[in-house]
Amino acid sequence: MPGNKYNSNSAHIPNRVERLLRERELRKNSRASLQLNEANDNNRVILPSEHEREEENSRNSFVEKYLEGAAAARALNEGHEKQEARPLRQRLLVVANRLPVSAVRRGEDSWSLEISAGGLVTALLGVKEFEARWIGWAGVNVPDDIGQKALTKALAEKKCIPVFLDEEIVHQYYNGYCNNILWPLFHYLGLPQEDRLATTRSFQSQFSAYKKANQMFADVVNEHYEEGDVVWCHDYHLMFLPKCLKEYNSKMKVGWFLHTPFPSSEIHRTLPSRSELLRSVLAADLVGFHTYDYARHFVSACTRILGLEGTPEGVEDQGRLTRVAAFPIGIDSDRFIRALEVPQVQEHIRELKDRFAGRKVMLGVDRLDMIKGIPQKILAFEKFLEENPIWRDKVVLLQIAVPTRTDVPEYQKLTSQVHEIVGRINGRFGSLTTVPIHHLDRSLDFHALCALYAVTDVVLVTSLRDGMNLVSYEYVACQDAKKGVLILSEFAGAAQSLGAGAILVNPWNITEVANSIAQALNMSPEEREKRHRHNFAHVTTHTAQEWAETFVSELNDTVVEAQLRTRQVPPPLPNRETIQRYLRANNRLLILGFNATLTEPVDTPERRGDQIKEMELKLHPDLIEPLTALCNDPNTTIVVLSGSDRATLDENFGELDMWLAAENGMFLRLTKGQWMTTMPEHSNMEWVESVKHVFEYFTERTPRSHFELRETSLVWNYKYADVDFGRLQARDMLQHLWTGPISNASVDVVQGSRSVEVRAVGVTKGAAIDRILGEIVHSKSMTSPIDYVLCIGHFLGKDEDVYSFFEPELPPDNIGLPRSKITDGLKLPGERRSSLKLPANKSGSKSSQSKTQRPLPNPEKKSAVNHNGGSVRWPSPEKISWNVLDLKKENYYSCSVGRTRTNARFLLQSSDDVVSFLKELADASSDFQ
């Protein structure tokens, strides 16, 4: 990467993988040391062993252990902070839609808190590397101040911080946009089917409520944020939150994790707010998903919808990288393994074995939801019974269907449908004493569930689309004795983790699932053992705690990586200083690019650009007045140096008094004069026709691509073509060019981010500057050297030698071409250089001929070209024996527009910033005069 040479650091810095490996080893050593200390230290602050035994008795007390221990851990940390003046552990602000507790009001200023344990709470249990604080909605509407203060105080003891949302916001944000728009879309159910017109009308108000709710979460985070904290945002409810947080504090460490699938870009693009949501998430430093597929879909959406650059590390936008990676969540496997030893669970196991003696037990544990594939599962079981009558009295399916969203008509319809199918199958294959399906519309407590897992022979997970599905993990953790078989939907995220040991199925294929049931029930003990061993090893090593530690570790490292990248990014152009030195200079030279510098921005944050506008370059209308004012200053010379052809520059700048350098400086004219060429007289351009045929062929084959035929180059642009197809076509084109039309031609191939250019060898903007300066000095009859240069442009890497051309001081490790090669290697015949040198200036700039002073080249043997293509001789100037440039380093400003990987000294983000700066410069110049 051609980093900014003025901010480079030669010291070796460990790369990202090295840092993460070291961090992983430190975590392992720390965990081992902690376990040893806990075994030997009876005075530790963690809850005593009798509480640990209580933890095995109920899920609620298990979570309570974590939440109640927060105050003790906080006291311990505060004590260390006082002694060592630094926190013992890094603070982690976990921001989720719901807090891990549910609040019930008992009086005006009295609240009771009930544990509502979830996967996220479980994931952070036992993690010692950081101190977690929870921020979220408590699940109740609290309109009065007294109630809010009392609830805040009660939650503080649990290390929870509430966000208070009123009923209208909850209805529009949570029930509306989150559950009615985002959730179905992310699970491939599409936008609501019923009453689409009403949904379309209410969409905007729901999205406004969504943004407002996210801002309310951000306000609470900002209120409690301390420097050094890590903020971890969770799920689709808070996609707007990273942007809100970064707007408040750009240095805040922000991670965002999605617990659902992320759909294909073709699905996501149907969302009206698609671009705004993607850009909001990209404000985070690290974006995490359960599987690589979801991460790939997200990157694809950013490239196809926003037009950004996807990389193996994530998504890059104007040099800023948002890291995107997969972090498969796990469970606390030790908790399930320990639970099997609890007497209460052992009793449950005995009861279940007696109840289903002589029959194989199959199990399904799901929320009663459209995405869980419960009807498909039951129909597949019916087909299995049809085709395998011998098993009808030897197998039973236990289906636990936990009710959810019971007030929604679609879910009520699903419940009725499942009950109907179960009743029909039981009526068909059941008897007076046994039925093949036991269906429960309720949840089970933790111990009963563990016992059920332990006695089950086959678990069926038939999700039609699922973020992860941890039922499969829980089952494997409880099966170390029985070695049961897992049948797992390939559409569940867990399939990528447990696929080797499970039987993967397509839940839509009823026959395939039925055959898999038969395979599982008839599987040999040896094969069950092998499959289980593989899955058990994964479940016990990829735990929820490891997931949380890994994400936070990578988030911390991502921030470090971003800081290293930032060191190589030039600082913003100092407008005030640049203008002040401009005003004090006697002879000024302004070199300006055209495309993406003086044109209107084509791409906006909301949508990708207009291809027609980009193909027809137009000067930004707000620049006509300031450019006119600057051109009228006799001490200022402006050159527009562009890759565009002569006609384009004439059309946009013909009315202004400035110099135009077309096709990377190969054609030059003062707007009051005629075009002249700076090309060598005997340039071989025979390759143009054959390259043109290749470009035409690939343009025909690549929809929405186009090519430009210029006099000294050809450019093929595929920015608006399909991203992946365009890259494949570009690779194919380059292979064909190098082996055919240009294999022996004197040409350079210049690759842009989404373009391919073939130009005559040695044609660069920097190479043309020497000749352009000679013509300008001769034409204006300059008698004093140029003492101020401002160079602004959105140039390709090959053309950035224009920045280094004027550089008074080049560091010894300069990445670009040496100065002597730029100037001396491209002399035209008849060039003369004066041996006269000016003394070194006080700024310490070098006075060597190749650096600070630039002698005037003699532009003999150059020809002028009129608009009709004819050429006339350009009169030879008198011999001049003074230096063209007397440039001190503080009077040289090179500035890249929108390209952070640059050799320029400074940076402007977009052409809008260029417009603002030139307006400011023109106003200051007018006032000064």
Sequence and secondary structure as in RCSB ss.txt:
>XXXX:A:sequence
MPGNKYNSNSAHIPNRVERLLRERELRKNSRASLQLNEANDNNRVILPSEHEREEENSRNSFVEKYLEGAAAARA
LNEGHEKQEARPLRQRLLVVANRLPVSAVRRGEDSWSLEISAGGLVTALLGVKEFEARWIGWAGVNVPDDIGQKA
LTKALAEKKCIPVFLDEEIVHQYYNGYCNNILWPLFHYLGLPQEDRLATTRSFQSQFSAYKKANQMFADVVNEHY
EEGDVVWCHDYHLMFLPKCLKEYNSKMKVGWFLHTPFPSSEIHRTLPSRSELLRSVLAADLVGFHTYDYARHFVS
ACTRILGLEGTPEGVEDQGRLTRVAAFPIGIDSDRFIRALEVPQVQEHIRELKDRFAGRKVMLGVDRLDMIKGIP
QKILAFEKFLEENPIWRDKVVLLQIAVPTRTDVPEYQKLTSQVHEIVGRINGRFGSLTTVPIHHLDRSLDFHALC
ALYAVTDVVLVTSLRDGMNLVSYEYVACQDAKKGVLILSEFAGAAQSLGAGAILVNPWNITEVANSIAQALNMSP
EEREKRHRHNFAHVTTHTAQEWAETFVSELNDTVVEAQLRTRQVPPPLPNRETIQRYLRANNRLLILGFNATLTE
PVDTPERRGDQIKEMELKLHPDLIEPLTALCNDPNTTIVVLSGSDRATLDENFGELDMWLAAENGMFLRLTKGQW
MTTMPEHSNMEWVESVKHVFEYFTERTPRSHFELRETSLVWNYKYADVDFGRLQARDMLQHLWTGPISNASVDVV
QGSRSVEVRAVGVTKGAAIDRILGEIVHSKSMTSPIDYVLCIGHFLGKDEDVYSFFEPELPPDNIGLPRSKITDG
LKLPGERRSSLKLPANKSGSKSSQSKTQRPLPNPEKKSAVNHNGGSVRWPSPEKISWNVLDLKKENYYSCSVGRT
RTNARFLLQSSDDVVSFLKELADASSDFQ
>XXXX:A:secstr
    TTS   S    HHHHHHHHHHHHHHHHHHHHHHHHH TT SS  HHHHHHHTT HHHHHHHHHHHHHHHHH
HHHHHHHHHSS SSEEEEEEEEE SEEEEEEETTEEEEEE   HHHHHHTT  SEEEEEEEE SS   SHHHHHH
HHHHHHTTTEEE    HHHIIIIIIIIIIIIIHHHHTT  S  TTHHHHHHHHHHHHHHHHHHHHHHHHHHHHH 
 TT EEEEESGGGTTHHHHHHHH TTSEEEEE SS    HHHHTTSTTHHHHHHHHHTSSEEEESSHHHHHHHHH
HHHHHS  EE SSEEEETTEEEEEEE      HHHHHHHTTSHHHHHHHHHHHHHTTTSEEEEEEEES GGG HH
HHHHHHHHHHHH GGGTTTEEEEEEEE   TTSHHHHHHHHHHHHHHHHHHHHH  SS  SEEEESS   HHHHH
HHHHH SEEEE  SSBS  THHHHHHHT TTT  EEEEETTBTTHHHHTTTSEEE TT HHHHHHHHHHHHT  H
HHHHHHHHHHHHHHHHS HHHHHHHHHHHHHHHHHHHHHHHHTS  B  HHHHHHHHHH SSEEEEE  TTTTB 
    SSS   HHHHHS  B GGGHHHHHHHHT TTEEEEEE SS HHHHHHHHTTSSSEEEETTTTEEEETTS E
EE S TT   THHHHHHHHHHHHHHHSTT EEEE SSEEEEE TTS HHHHHHHHHHHHHHHHHTTTTTS EEEE
E SSEEEEEETT  HHHHHHHHHHHHHHHHT  S B EEEEEE   GGGGHHHHHS S   TT  S  HHHHHGG
G  TT           TT     TTTTEEE    TT EEE TTS EEE        SEEEE  GGGEEEEEES S
S SSSEEE SHHHHHHHHHHHHHHHHHH 
